[in-house]
Amino acid sequence: MKIELTNQEFRMLLDMAYVGNWVLNSTRGEDRFAPYDALESKLFAQALRAKMPELMEIHRDGVSPSKAYVEGGIHEAIMDYEDTVFFEILAEELARRDMNHEPINRENFEELTGRIDEYIEEFEQNGMDNISLG
């Protein structure tokens, strides 16, 4: 297979590959999905051909994203995503708790989404400042 990409498209593909592999493997410890690591390595190896050697590091075990790449902002994008997902899940869990974990159906779906929206608004305004346990 052959795919023609501009340098900008290739750079975006590296970002997508890195983020995807990070999501799949970052919490797995030694039990990583090796084929995804191998594909990421294969893609980052192409950075040399694309005249982007600063994005890759060559090791005895293969090629990996460079320290400069990893520290260059990609994790801010991941953290933004994680924050959004965290607050959305928390809002839904709190809303379901408020509704005594009733099964959601047509009759109470609007109530659930309304409660979720209220929690999301609270989180947008105050973050975690008004959350207490106990």
RODO-2510 file (C-alpha; in nm, 4 decimals, decimal comma):
residues 134
     n   res          X          Y          Z
     1     m     0,0000     0,0000     0,0000
     2     k     0,1218     0,3486    -0,0752
     3     i    -0,0247     0,6695     0,0646
     4     e     0,0847     1,0136    -0,0482
     5     l     0,0920     1,2697     0,2327
     6     t     0,2100     1,6251     0,2605
     7     n     0,4572     1,6954     0,5399
     8     q     0,1773     1,8562     0,7391
     9     e    -0,0467     1,5521     0,6912
    10     f     0,2383     1,3209     0,7878
    11     r     0,2983     1,5249     1,1045
    12     m    -0,0726     1,4984     1,1914
    13     l    -0,0589     1,1231     1,1255
    14     l     0,2290     1,0945     1,3726
    15     d     0,0210     1,2811     1,6298
    16     m    -0,2758     1,0513     1,5728
    17     a    -0,0581     0,7396     1,5926
    18     y     0,1104     0,8583     1,9114
    19     v    -0,2166     0,9537     2,0811
    20     g    -0,3841     0,6309     1,9728
    21     n    -0,0972     0,4173     2,0962
    22     w    -0,0821     0,6159     2,4185
    23     v    -0,4534     0,5564     2,4823
    24     l    -0,4190     0,1850     2,4087
    25     n    -0,0955     0,1172     2,5954
    26     s    -0,0248     0,3829     2,8585
    27     t    -0,2027     0,1973     3,1379
    28     r    -0,1025    -0,1566     3,0420
    29     g     0,2444    -0,1784     3,2000
    30     e     0,4312    -0,4767     3,0574
    31     d     0,1156    -0,6152     2,8941
    32     r     0,1273    -0,3715     2,6028
    33     f    -0,0304    -0,4232     2,2610
    34     a     0,3002    -0,4805     2,0828
    35     p     0,1624    -0,4449     1,7267
    36     y     0,0619    -0,0856     1,8042
    37     d     0,4072    -0,0105     1,9439
    38     a     0,5599    -0,1597     1,6284
    39     l     0,3389     0,0457     1,3991
    40     e     0,4150     0,3644     1,5917
    41     s     0,7861     0,2848     1,5601
    42     k     0,7483     0,2220     1,1872
    43     l     0,5709     0,5540     1,1353
    44     f     0,8173     0,7558     1,3426
    45     a     1,1037     0,5941     1,1489
    46     q     0,9649     0,7698     0,8423
    47     a     1,0293     1,1069     1,0073
    48     l     1,3876     1,0865     0,8853
    49     r     1,2703     1,0605     0,5222
    50     a     1,0273     1,3463     0,5798
    51     k     1,3183     1,5609     0,6985
    52     m     1,1786     1,5698     1,0536
    53     p     1,4555     1,3866     1,2417
    54     e     1,3867     1,5884     1,5567
    55     l     1,0642     1,3890     1,6014
    56     m     1,2346     1,0496     1,6358
    57     e     1,4983     0,8709     1,8381
    58     i     1,6769     0,5586     1,7229
    59     h     1,7406     0,2941     1,9876
    60     r     1,8781    -0,0560     1,9871
    61     d     1,5174    -0,1793     2,0047
    62     g     1,3911     0,0413     1,7223
    63     v     1,2582     0,3904     1,6738
    64     s     1,0484     0,5896     1,9149
    65     p     0,9086     0,9408     1,9388
    66     s     1,1818     1,1770     2,0541
    67     k     1,1848     1,3422     2,3933
    68     a     1,1386     1,6751     2,2131
    69     y     0,8273     1,5383     2,0412
    70     v     0,6798     1,3941     2,3609
    71     e     0,7461     1,7141     2,5544
    72     g     0,6351     1,9395     2,2688
    73     g     0,2687     1,9694     2,3536
    74     i     0,1083     1,6416     2,2520
    75     h     0,0335     1,5541     2,6136
    76     e    -0,1513     1,8822     2,6628
    77     a    -0,3960     1,7651     2,3970
    78     i    -0,4281     1,4291     2,5734
    79     m    -0,4819     1,6024     2,9085
    80     d    -0,7530     1,8273     2,7608
    81     y    -0,9310     1,5176     2,6345
    82     e    -0,8927     1,3384     2,9685
    83     d    -1,0284     1,6390     3,1600
    84     t    -1,3324     1,6597     2,9347
    85     v    -1,4048     1,2883     2,9580
    86     f    -1,3500     1,2886     3,3352
    87     f    -1,5998     1,5689     3,3938
    88     e    -1,8540     1,4208     3,1522
    89     i    -1,8387     1,0798     3,3210
    90     l    -1,8495     1,2362     3,6670
    91     a    -2,1504     1,4494     3,5709
    92     e    -2,3372     1,1462     3,4392
    93     e    -2,2514     0,9334     3,7417
    94     l    -2,3653     1,2069     3,9810
    95     a    -2,6847     1,2609     3,7829
    96     r    -2,7608     0,8874     3,7874
    97     r    -2,6896     0,8787     4,1609
    98     d    -2,9311     1,1688     4,2113
    99     m    -3,1912     0,9633     4,0273
   100     n    -3,1231     0,6574     4,2472
   101     h    -2,9661     0,4758     3,9497
   102     e    -3,3047     0,4235     3,7906
   103     p    -3,2903     0,2611     3,4472
   104     i    -3,2957     0,5360     3,1867
   105     n    -3,5941     0,5410     2,9538
   106     r    -3,7912     0,7892     2,7445
   107     e    -3,9739     0,9230     3,0476
   108     n    -3,6654     1,0167     3,2509
   109     f    -3,4033     1,0760     2,9811
   110     e    -3,4719     1,4512     2,9741
   111     e    -3,4337     1,4673     3,3517
   112     l    -3,1001     1,2845     3,3278
   113     t    -2,9628     1,5140     3,0571
   114     g    -3,0813     1,8193     3,2481
   115     r    -2,8998     1,7037     3,5616
   116     i    -2,5876     1,6244     3,3586
   117     d    -2,5977     1,9725     3,2051
   118     e    -2,6271     2,1290     3,5515
   119     y    -2,3217     1,9385     3,6737
   120     i    -2,1229     2,0244     3,3614
   121     e    -2,2087     2,3920     3,4101
   122     e    -2,0949     2,3690     3,7730
   123     f    -1,7668     2,2065     3,6702
   124     e    -1,7081     2,4662     3,3997
   125     q    -1,7592     2,7473     3,6503
   126     n    -1,5853     2,5994     3,9552
   127     g    -1,3938     2,2894     3,8542
   128     m    -1,3667     2,0583     4,1543
   129     d    -1,3801     2,3375     4,4160
   130     n    -1,7343     2,2583     4,5347
   131     i    -1,7004     1,8796     4,5440
   132     s    -1,6766     1,7220     4,8859
   133     l    -1,6807     1,3640     5,0031
   134     g    -1,8316     1,2400     5,3183
***
